[in-house]
């Protein structure tokens, strides 16, 4: 490992800032308010599972030079390619609307002169313009600023309420499952650190110049930092909600209710500090999704036509902004805005929820299949403990899928 290894650390910060969004805030706040710090272990466990999945994505790419998207197209039945494309289109549409709504809510809470919808539109177009013209280096610089902002804010708030540190340590190290908490705990485990955004990491490490099997040690450090920060953030949110117990327990309004309780405990300054952190979390998540997800679509539509590795295709995506990348960026940022001004169609939400539930088990199965091929991965093939964690991930997300289907249709 070179002496300047720390200069190559950065994609992990981007994946952490992208993965920490409104959904993580809401899930951690709800379980903290309902069950207290006894469920902190689920945040830690979720971070370990997502680290394993993301490391598996990087492991395959560094060993073979092939992205997971290419692997889905080239090494699986055509059905999975069609499924992935449908999933990506629906996920992007609904998440685009959700992120615009969350940023709009955060901004409206601080400056109510504009409605939530119009603040969402402004944020969507600002993020669109940034991604359209800025390169990866600027994204990484921005994400480092936002991650510092988020963690300074949340940690400051956590210390301001003087929590019981003994109970926190117990909750982290002693797994406990309170009555009627299984579904919520599984939601926290599944929500920590993002879902489809994990796939963006493969493109960001290429932007950083990490493309050889020898870079795997750097990747593990990079992802270790990313998920340490992610888990720390989730723990702090659980602590805050466990101590303050906001009355409202639904959607993004839950986070605003938590901000109000912080204000009652620490004063107006504490509330504003938390609100700025909430805004930073959702806007940085929007930037990461706007920049990273179009890579997946562009890779999908081009991988059958272009020899990516010989022609350096991935580097040209960010430098020249290929047409497919730009078209999907506009689709992701602009088209979902119509949902901010209308009632969200029920069929879109139901379809997204069910298809989305299939994604994480599918990713775990794909990595179990791909990364155990010793001939292709040589020294980077899965060891027994990695396979064990992937099997646990498959079981956890399989149970989540079962609960989602039962909740929607039975």
Secondary structure, DSSP 8 states (H G I E B T S, - for coil): --TTGGGGTTHHHHHHHHH-SHHHHHHHHHHHHHHGGGGHHHHHHHHHHHHHHHHHHHHHHHHHS--HHHHHHHHS-HHHHHHHHHHHHHHHHHHHHHHHHHHHHHHHHH-TTS-HHHHHHHHHHHHHHHHHH--HHHHHHHHHHHHHHHHHHHHHHHHHTT--HHHHHHHHHS----TT-HHHHHHHHHHTT-SGGGGGHHHHHHHTT--SGGGHHHHHHHHHHHHHHHHHHHHHHHHHHHHH--S--STTHHHHHHHHHHHHHH-HHHHHHHHHHHHHHHHHHHHHHHHHHHHHHHHHHHTTTS-HHHHTHHHHHHHH--HHHHHHHHHHHTGGGGGGSS---HHHHHHHHHHHHHHHHHHHHHHHHHTT-HHHHGGGS--HHHHHHHHHHHHHHHHHHHHHHHHHH-
